[in-house]
Each structure stands twice: as structure tokens, then as C-alpha cells.
Amino acid sequence: VPYESFDRKFYKLPSYLRRSAINEAIGKVSSYKSNLKNWEEEDPNIRGRRPSFPRAGYICPCMYRKNMYQRTGAYEARIKVYIRNTWDWLDIKLRKSDMDYIDRRCSGRRMCAPVLQKRGKEWHLDFPFEEFLELCDVDVADRIICAVDLGINSAATISVMCSDGTILGRHFLKLPKEQDCLTHNINRIKKAQQHGNRKMPRLWAKVNGINHDISVKTAEFIMDVAVLYNADVIVFEYLEKKGKKRGSRKQRLHLWKSQEVQRIVTDKAHRLGMHIARICAWNTSRLAYDGSGR
């Protein structure tokens, strides 16, 4: 009986699409159980809130090969979608520049099943790739550490040091042009809000674009310094940005893309075999190991 009601509500739903939904639900539930177990094992005096129950949300489906996605040519493919009141195959054309880029840059990696994503009013196919790499296996006493301090005014402050505290180099990154442009556009949004404007998609799109450009340039600078000194591990501060922001620079703090910088650097560092570590940000300057702190 349950299967009959399911078939009436979701007519001809592909079995592999159903499998994708089931796997997503199982992943959310298992993640909730592991987080709840870790929360219960922590010290009651320092642990935070109890993990909340998982929510359904909006999940983009995985297009399994031969059942929901078929490659019919060099720049052509077929996907199974709900169209014309039924589930049917739809012929699509793949962009030549994208497929040539995949063939040129991703030939040594294994292509996984694509994912159908919606961005705005358009649908896109995202092709993930799988690659196996081994991180460097250097003894802790011989490692070269690249310590990164991300800031709001100065984009990044980097200290390269050995495990005994010897400083090999210090590097600073400031992006005054980008910061001034970001401040100018934030002030434009504030002025528009004072006149009663609520939704300003063009102004916010420009601010988000400038923020993303700052994140990319900061990540490239960090990786250039790490490669220059042949670093074995890149260390960041664990930055917790939850909670209400206070102060005159709360909007800039809210727009600070520190997590995006760390995500980009993590992907690039793992590809080069470097480790990534995060430490507590408390007293990092006061108890500095290079001799400048207490």
C-alpha cells in the first residue's frame, strides 16, 4: 500500500533519482547522530547548544550514468528530466569551451556523475572529479610552517617558521584599491537604505563580486608564499563568526570572507600535498612563539 500511494503521487519517478534522495536523507541523519554523540561526550561546562534536527531543504539531484545521464557525442548529451507531464529524455548541447577545458586539464582525474544545479533561472550541469593524492609525510620536528593571520584591514599577514621557532620570512598583503572600492559600494548601499530602498540586487551583486575577488587574490598570495618556502603545513586561526556583530565595523565584519579564503587555500594546498591546520585564536599574539609575545 505505501508504494502504491508513492507511485500515484510521484508518477514514474526514476529509481536512481529515488536512490539519490534516500542517500541524501541517510547522510543527514547519520551526520546528526554523530554530532549528537560528540555533543553528549563533551564536557557539560564548555559544550554549546544541542545539535538541531536535520531539515529537508532543497537538494539538487545526481544524474547517474546510463539511467539519468548519457553522453551521446563530444558536445552532446541526454538527461532524464520531468518534462511534458512525464519523465523523458532531453537532448542538450554541452559548451565546447567547457568540454575542451575538461579534456585538457582533467584528463588524469576520474569524472564522477554530474549534478544538475539551478542558478537563477538557468539550469547547469556540474561535473565533479575525483583525484587521489598523498600529503607530505615529514616529521613534525622538520616541518616548515606557514602561519596565516587573516584580517579585515590587511588581507593577510604570513610568518614562515621552523618547528623550533626560527622565522624564515614575513610577508604582508594589503589590497587598498579593492578595500576602497568595497567601502565605496557599501556606503552606496547605506545611502540607498536611508532613502527607503530595500532590495538592491545590482549593488549587492557588485559588493559580492568585489569580496570574491579579494578572497581569490588573498588565497593566491598565501599559496605563492607557501610554495616559495616549500612549506609542509599551512596554519589558520579557527574563526567563529556566529552571533551578533557589534561595533562600527560590524557590516565589514559580516562581509568578511575568511571562510572562503580558507576553503580555497585548502583545495590548493591538498593538491600540492600540504597539510592544513586550524588553531584557537585566543592569545595567539600575546603568547607568540617567535619571541615577540609574552
C-alpha positions in Angstrom: 0.0 0.0 0.0 2.7 2.6 0.8 4.4 2.0 -2.6 1.1 2.4 -4.4 0.4 5.8 -2.8 4.0 6.8 -3.6 3.6 5.9 -7.2 0.4 7.9 -7.5 2.0 11.0 -6.0 5.3 10.7 -7.9 4.4 9.1 -11.2 7.2 7.3 -13.0 9.9 8.7 -10.6 13.2 7.2 -11.8 14.6 4.7 -9.3 18.0 6.2 -9.4 16.6 9.6 -8.5 14.8 8.0 -5.6 18.2 6.4 -4.6 19.8 9.8 -4.6 17.2 11.2 -2.3 17.5 8.3 0.0 21.3 8.6 0.2 21.0 12.3 0.9 18.5 11.7 3.8 20.7 8.9 5.2 23.7 11.2 5.1 21.9 14.0 7.0 20.6 11.6 9.7 24.0 9.9 10.2 25.6 13.3 10.5 23.1 14.4 13.1 23.7 11.2 15.1 27.4 11.6 15.1 27.2 15.3 16.1 24.8 14.4 18.9 27.1 11.7 20.1 30.1 14.1 20.1 28.0 16.7 21.9 27.0 14.2 24.6 30.6 13.1 25.2 31.9 16.7 25.6 32.3 18.5 29.0 28.9 20.0 30.0 30.7 23.2 31.2 32.2 24.0 27.8 29.9 22.4 25.2 27.5 24.5 23.2 23.9 24.0 22.1 22.4 20.6 21.4 22.6 19.8 17.7 19.3 20.6 15.9 17.3 18.0 13.8 18.2 17.9 10.1 15.9 19.7 7.7 14.9 18.6 4.2 15.9 21.8 2.3 16.5 21.8 -1.4 18.7 19.2 -2.9 19.9 19.1 -6.5 19.8 15.5 -7.9 22.8 13.5 -9.0 22.4 12.4 -12.6 23.6 8.7 -12.5 25.2 7.5 -15.8 23.2 5.4 -18.3 20.0 5.9 -16.2 19.7 9.7 -16.0 22.7 10.9 -18.0 24.1 9.7 -21.3 26.9 11.1 -23.3 25.9 10.9 -27.0 28.7 12.9 -28.6 31.7 15.1 -28.0 29.5 18.1 -27.2 26.1 16.5 -26.8 24.3 14.6 -24.1 20.9 13.4 -22.8 19.4 13.8 -19.4 16.3 12.4 -17.9 14.0 15.2 -16.5 10.3 15.8 -15.8 9.0 17.4 -19.0 5.7 17.3 -20.8 4.0 15.8 -17.7 6.2 12.8 -17.7 9.8 11.7 -17.2 11.5 11.7 -20.5 15.0 12.1 -22.1 16.0 15.6 -23.1 18.8 16.2 -25.6 21.2 19.0 -24.6 24.3 20.6 -26.0 27.4 21.0 -24.0 29.5 24.1 -24.3 32.6 23.5 -26.4 34.9 25.6 -24.3 33.9 23.7 -21.1 34.4 20.3 -22.6 37.7 21.2 -24.2 38.9 22.5 -20.8 37.8 19.3 -19.1 39.7 17.2 -21.7 42.8 19.3 -21.4 43.0 19.9 -17.6 41.2 16.9 -16.1 42.4 14.0 -18.2 44.2 12.5 -15.2 41.2 12.5 -12.9 38.1 10.3 -12.7 34.9 12.0 -13.7 32.0 11.3 -11.4 28.3 11.6 -12.2 27.2 15.2 -12.9 24.9 17.1 -10.7 22.0 19.3 -12.0 22.1 22.7 -10.4 19.8 25.7 -10.7 21.4 29.1 -10.7 18.9 31.9 -11.0 16.6 31.0 -13.9 19.0 28.7 -15.6 20.0 25.0 -15.1 23.6 23.9 -15.2 25.4 20.5 -15.1 28.3 20.4 -12.7 30.9 17.8 -13.4 32.8 16.7 -10.2 36.2 14.9 -10.5 37.9 12.6 -8.1 41.7 12.6 -7.5 43.8 10.7 -5.1 46.8 12.5 -3.6 49.2 11.7 -0.7 50.0 14.5 1.7 53.6 15.1 2.7 54.9 12.7 5.4 57.6 14.9 7.0 58.5 14.5 10.7 57.0 17.2 12.9 60.4 18.4 14.1 61.4 19.0 10.4 58.3 20.7 9.1 58.2 24.2 7.7 55.1 26.1 9.0 53.3 28.8 7.1 51.2 30.7 9.7 48.5 32.9 8.3 46.6 35.7 10.1 43.6 36.9 8.1 42.4 40.4 8.9 39.8 43.0 7.8 42.1 45.9 7.1 45.2 44.0 6.0 44.2 41.0 3.9 46.8 38.6 5.2 49.9 38.5 7.4 52.1 35.5 6.9 55.0 34.2 9.1 57.1 31.3 7.8 58.9 29.5 10.6 60.5 26.2 11.6 59.3 24.0 14.4 62.0 25.4 16.8 60.6 29.0 16.3 63.2 30.2 13.7 61.5 32.8 11.5 62.3 32.3 7.8 60.3 35.2 6.5 57.4 37.5 7.0 55.0 38.7 4.2 52.2 41.1 4.2 49.3 41.6 1.8 47.3 44.7 1.6 44.7 45.4 -1.1 43.9 49.1 -0.7 42.3 49.5 -4.1 39.9 46.7 -3.6 39.2 47.7 0.0 38.4 51.3 -1.0 36.1 50.0 -3.8 34.4 47.7 -1.3 33.9 50.6 1.2 32.6 52.9 -1.5 29.9 50.3 -2.6 28.9 49.6 1.0 28.4 53.3 1.5 26.2 53.4 -1.6 24.1 50.6 -0.1 23.8 52.5 3.2 22.7 55.7 1.4 20.1 53.8 -0.6 18.8 52.2 2.5 18.4 55.6 4.2 16.1 56.6 1.3 13.9 53.6 1.9 15.3 51.1 -0.7 15.1 47.5 0.5 16.2 45.2 -2.4 19.2 46.4 -4.3 20.4 43.3 -6.3 22.8 45.2 -8.6 24.6 46.9 -5.7 24.8 43.7 -3.6 26.0 41.8 -6.7 28.8 44.3 -7.1 29.8 44.0 -3.4 29.8 40.2 -3.5 31.9 40.3 -6.7 34.5 42.6 -5.0 34.5 40.3 -1.9 35.1 37.2 -4.1 37.9 39.0 -5.9 39.6 39.8 -2.5 39.3 36.2 -1.4 40.8 34.8 -4.6 43.8 37.3 -4.5 44.4 36.5 -0.8 44.4 32.8 -1.4 46.8 33.1 -4.4 49.2 35.2 -2.3 49.1 32.6 0.6 49.8 29.8 -1.8 52.6 31.7 -3.5 54.4 32.2 -0.2 53.8 28.6 0.9 55.3 27.3 -2.4 58.2 29.8 -2.2 59.4 28.3 1.1 58.3 24.8 0.3 56.0 24.7 3.4 54.7 21.4 4.8 51.7 22.8 6.6 49.6 26.0 6.5 48.1 27.1 9.8 45.0 29.3 10.1 43.1 30.6 13.1 39.8 29.0 13.8 37.5 31.9 13.3 34.0 31.6 14.7 31.8 34.3 13.2 28.4 33.2 14.7 26.5 35.5 16.9 25.5 39.2 16.7 28.2 41.6 15.5 28.7 44.9 17.3 30.7 48.0 16.7 31.2 50.5 13.9 32.7 47.9 11.5 30.1 45.2 12.0 29.0 45.3 8.4 32.5 44.8 7.1 32.9 42.0 9.6 29.7 40.4 8.3 31.0 40.6 4.7 34.5 39.3 5.7 35.1 36.2 3.5 37.6 34.5 5.8 35.9 31.1 5.4 36.1 31.3 1.7 39.8 32.1 1.7 40.4 29.1 3.9 38.4 26.9 1.7 40.2 27.9 -1.5 43.6 27.5 0.2 42.6 24.1 1.5 41.8 22.9 -2.0 45.0 24.3 -3.5 47.2 23.0 -0.6 45.9 19.5 -0.7 46.6 19.3 -4.4 50.2 20.2 -3.7 50.5 17.7 -0.8 50.4 20.3 2.0 48.6 19.9 5.3 46.1 22.4 6.7 45.7 23.0 10.4 43.5 25.4 12.5 44.2 26.6 16.0 42.3 28.5 18.6 42.6 32.3 18.0 42.8 33.2 21.7 46.1 34.7 22.8 47.9 33.9 19.6 49.6 37.4 19.6 50.1 37.6 23.3 51.7 34.2 23.6 53.6 34.3 20.2 56.3 31.6 20.0 58.7 33.7 17.9 59.8 35.8 20.9 57.6 38.9 20.3 54.9 37.7 22.7 54.9 37.2 26.4 
